[in-house]
Amino acid sequence: MKLVKIILKTIYRNLCGRLYYFERRFAKEQKNDMRYLDREIEKYALKINLPDFEEKIIDNRIAFLATELYDFGGHTEVIKNIIESIPEEYESKLFLAKRYGTFRRAPVKMMEILQHCKADGVNFGYENDKRALLKMFNKITEFAPKAIFVFMHNNDVFNTALLALLKNKTKIKIFYSDICSHQFSIGMSFAHLILEGMPSVAFITQKYRGFKNTHMNWICYLPHEKLPVITENLREEILPPGTLCTVSGAAAYKFFENDDSPYLEMIERLLKRNENLHHILITEFTPRHKKIFDSIFKNSPVKNRIKVLNFNPNFKTLFKCADVFIDSFPVSSAFTMIDLMSLKVPFAVKINKDNIAFSFHEYLAPDYPYAFESVQTLETGIEELLLNKEHREQIVEKNFEHFLDFYEGKKYASRLIDLVNCDDLSKMYDKEIDEERYKDFKKMELLPFPYGLS
């Protein structure tokens, strides 16, 4: 019987392709340090016979590599923002491992991206992994970029194998964007430079993932002159006149801890204490999450003052409904904070002292007064902001200045171009971050990938 199982597994693996085997390995073995699996994927990739190709680099060409894009999700927005911000003298091209899936799932964002660059790629399937790898490799080497910026999913074995080929067979500089720093990842082994959004995630990559070639680079947003001007008065359509409104929005798992939600319990308390307050929650619950939500609000006297809305490509109009936006916890939402800074929406944040990997408070100015370590102080801070319009106006102006200094698109793109043209990227490595800086955090625990999707 055991022999039959082994034979069946071997046949299935051969039918699906070797990369399917590596993806299942990643799903079962997720660890902080995944370099050993990167090496196995590299060994497989380098056995593939590449056709002859012209090894050339065109100095003013920059490529982007992604698994799949969506109309919702932070990494799509970051890619779009960088592409829009790159100087006109540079030609860019987006390569997608799941091209068909992207155009189906991100019609709005792809329409915006295609105004600034071309897109190409493959429709990867496990049964055609070698053929797809060769096809993508040829497409990229024909474009001949000087650098490629990688925004792949954490479990993307296809792009991991592709990066192994590019690293070993070309002179293209590879910049790996750590877009899901709170989850286990593969593929970083083949980066010339790993781009990190905050000191804490650079620390995690150095200490726990085993890479020293990190570079603190923050996150790219739109150029100043392209910041959204939101004129729709959506608030009047969905809220009673004269009321106060708090808003939150994130992937559902970010609001829950096991079978509880201290976040939603806090929202209920705020609504009970403030009879003029309404709350808008933008997310998409799984059945498990919906059950927990119902256990809190189904029989609550405030259930009519919390409105749950699905994700919408025009989510920023919903953000503007907020008198105060309340960031998710236990897992924070980094890209959302930057949206709020640019939109001039005041917000409050909980610092996750239990797990440094879930806390993104370092995106804020160091002296930001509405970042709190406990739920109790967070509640107090939210109510203080709600009751003080003048203070909200002061906060949003300071946040906007911080946004312009660190995240504005053209400044960010200029820093990327400097990296592309750097002759010695080892000079750009971060200094090893002192562990003492994070001694007050209780642990570092990454999430498996994917998480919260079922």
Secondary structure by P-SEA (a helix, b strand, c coil): caaaaaaaaaaaaaaacaaaaaaaaaaacccccaaaaaaaaaaaaaacccccccccccccbbbbbbccccccccaaaaaaaaaacccccbbbbbbbccaaaaaaacaaaaaaaaacbbbbbcccccccaaaaaaaaaaaaaaacccbbbbbcccccaaaaaaaaaaaccccbbbbbbcccccccccccccccbbbbccaaaaaaaaccccccccccccccccccccccccccccccccccccbbbbbbbccccccccccccaaaaaaaaaaaacccbbbbbbccccaaaaaaaaaccccccccccbbbbccccccccccccccbbbbbcccccaaaaaaaaaacccbbbbccccccccccccccccccccccccaaaaaaaaaaaaacaaaaaaaaaaaaaaaaacccaaaaaaaaaaaaacccccccccccccccccccccbbbbbccccccc
